[in-house]
Amino acid sequence: MAALTAVGVFGMLSVFLVACTDGGTGTRDEGPARKELNGQSVAPPTASASPAPKRVNALRLLMDDPKVSEGVKKDLRPCTGVEDSLPVDVSYGNLTGAAHPDVVVNVLSCGDNVGLGAYVYRPQGGDYTNVFRSEEPPVYAEIDRGDLVVTQQVYAEQDPVAFPSGEDVITYQWADGAFTEQARTHNDYSNAVGTPSAEPPGN
């Protein structure tokens, strides 16, 4: 009886060892885990990585753009005499569904950091095309979850530059080759001294 028990245990151990070494490494093979669907093995979908943004020369982009006004171009100079102190904010993101990230450029004033112009450039054929422009200061454009959000500060007649009375926040979406307005919100600022900040959103 003891001999039969020993043979049975040895047989079970042999089956276990064969299962662990026959074409695999045990409970998990190399590669992603697979799910069973209707009795068939299905590999999970692989996430596609977004292309890395191609850095642009914002100064050259703006200066070569006939849609940028001469008034804004005159302000495109370093604030401190140093080349890298150009008053320009640059953002990259997917706004228009292009193969590569779009570019949002904001031009600011050196003295009080007021938004002078906001632009969106769409990559096309190895170059960039201006597909949005707002030059009514103070203005600032941002990318928010695939939407273009433009903040336009509003001044009453006696408002100093540092203290506007409120702001309009406008959301645009890309459709049929152009940005169309989807939503608009107006916010009135407090009259308390020292608020709000004159800096553009995100700074």
ZAKERO-829982 format. One record per residue (C-alpha): x, y, z; residue number from 0. Coordinates in steps of 0.1 Angstrom, whole numbers, always signed. Layout:
N
east, north, up, resi
X, Y, Z, NUM
...
END
This chain:
203
east, north, up, resi
+0, +0, +0, 0
+28, +24, +9, 1
+45, +16, -24, 2
+14, +24, -44, 3
+10, +57, -25, 4
+46, +66, -33, 5
+41, +59, -70, 6
+10, +80, -71, 7
+27, +110, -55, 8
+57, +106, -78, 9
+33, +105, -108, 10
+15, +137, -98, 11
+48, +155, -92, 12
+60, +145, -127, 13
+29, +159, -143, 14
+33, +192, -124, 15
+69, +195, -135, 16
+61, +188, -171, 17
+33, +214, -170, 18
+56, +241, -156, 19
+84, +235, -181, 20
+65, +227, -213, 21
+67, +259, -234, 22
+62, +284, -206, 23
+74, +297, -173, 24
+46, +288, -150, 25
+16, +310, -143, 26
+27, +338, -166, 27
+44, +339, -201, 28
+64, +367, -214, 29
+44, +396, -227, 30
+11, +411, -215, 31
-15, +390, -198, 32
-42, +376, -221, 33
-80, +375, -215, 34
-103, +346, -225, 35
-132, +355, -249, 36
-155, +328, -261, 37
-128, +302, -253, 38
-102, +320, -273, 39
-71, +338, -260, 40
-72, +376, -267, 41
-43, +399, -261, 42
-52, +433, -246, 43
-49, +464, -269, 44
-16, +482, -268, 45
-17, +519, -261, 46
-3, +541, -289, 47
+21, +568, -277, 48
+14, +604, -287, 49
+41, +619, -309, 50
+66, +641, -292, 51
+60, +678, -299, 52
+84, +694, -324, 53
+98, +725, -308, 54
+92, +756, -328, 55
+110, +790, -331, 56
+81, +811, -318, 57
+98, +844, -328, 58
+103, +833, -364, 59
+68, +818, -365, 60
+52, +851, -355, 61
+75, +874, -375, 62
+69, +854, -407, 63
+31, +853, -402, 64
+12, +880, -422, 65
-18, +875, -399, 66
+2, +889, -369, 67
-3, +926, -367, 68
+27, +950, -370, 69
+18, +964, -335, 70
+23, +929, -319, 71
+55, +923, -340, 72
+70, +955, -326, 73
+67, +941, -291, 74
+85, +909, -300, 75
+118, +919, -285, 76
+136, +905, -254, 77
+124, +921, -222, 78
+159, +924, -206, 79
+181, +924, -237, 80
+187, +887, -233, 81
+175, +866, -262, 82
+158, +840, -240, 83
+137, +866, -223, 84
+113, +870, -252, 85
+78, +877, -238, 86
+62, +847, -255, 87
+45, +816, -240, 88
+43, +785, -261, 89
+21, +754, -255, 90
+18, +722, -275, 91
-12, +699, -277, 92
-39, +682, -298, 93
-65, +708, -308, 94
-72, +701, -345, 95
-66, +664, -348, 96
-35, +669, -369, 97
-8, +642, -371, 98
+15, +663, -349, 99
+7, +686, -319, 100
-7, +720, -326, 101
+11, +751, -312, 102
-5, +778, -291, 103
+15, +811, -288, 104
+7, +840, -265, 105
+25, +873, -268, 106
+28, +893, -236, 107
+39, +928, -227, 108
+72, +931, -208, 109
+62, +956, -182, 110
+29, +943, -168, 111
+26, +908, -184, 112
-6, +917, -203, 113
-16, +893, -231, 114
-12, +912, -264, 115
-21, +884, -288, 116
-30, +847, -289, 117
-25, +824, -319, 118
-29, +788, -328, 119
-7, +771, -354, 120
-16, +738, -371, 121
+11, +716, -386, 122
+6, +711, -423, 123
+30, +696, -448, 124
+61, +703, -427, 125
+51, +739, -420, 126
+26, +756, -397, 127
-6, +774, -406, 128
-23, +801, -385, 129
-58, +788, -378, 130
-67, +812, -349, 131
-59, +847, -339, 132
-70, +871, -312, 133
-54, +905, -308, 134
-77, +923, -284, 135
-57, +927, -252, 136
-56, +915, -226, 137
-61, +880, -240, 138
-46, +846, -232, 139
-52, +812, -249, 140
-48, +778, -233, 141
-53, +741, -242, 142
-79, +724, -219, 143
-86, +688, -225, 144
-85, +692, -263, 145
-104, +725, -263, 146
-91, +760, -270, 147
-99, +782, -241, 148
-94, +820, -245, 149
-96, +844, -216, 150
-104, +880, -224, 151
-102, +904, -195, 152
-128, +932, -195, 153
-122, +968, -183, 154
-146, +994, -172, 155
-139, +1030, -181, 156
-119, +1038, -149, 157
-102, +1005, -144, 158
-64, +1005, -141, 159
-44, +980, -162, 160
-37, +959, -131, 161
-73, +956, -120, 162
-99, +948, -148, 163
-136, +945, -138, 164
-140, +910, -151, 165
-133, +884, -178, 166
-149, +865, -206, 167
-139, +829, -209, 168
-146, +814, -243, 169
-143, +778, -253, 170
-136, +768, -289, 171
-137, +734, -306, 172
-122, +725, -340, 173
-148, +714, -366, 174
-149, +715, -404, 175
-115, +732, -407, 176
-121, +760, -382, 177
-125, +768, -345, 178
-161, +775, -335, 179
-173, +789, -302, 180
-189, +763, -280, 181
-194, +781, -246, 182
-189, +815, -231, 183
-187, +825, -194, 184
-184, +859, -178, 185
-169, +865, -144, 186
-170, +897, -125, 187
-141, +904, -103, 188
-142, +917, -67, 189
-137, +954, -62, 190
-113, +947, -32, 191
-80, +965, -36, 192
-52, +942, -47, 193
-73, +917, -66, 194
-73, +901, -90, 195
-38, +894, -104, 196
-29, +909, -137, 197
-10, +878, -147, 198
-25, +857, -175, 199
-41, +823, -165, 200
-16, +795, -158, 201
+12, +818, -147, 202
END
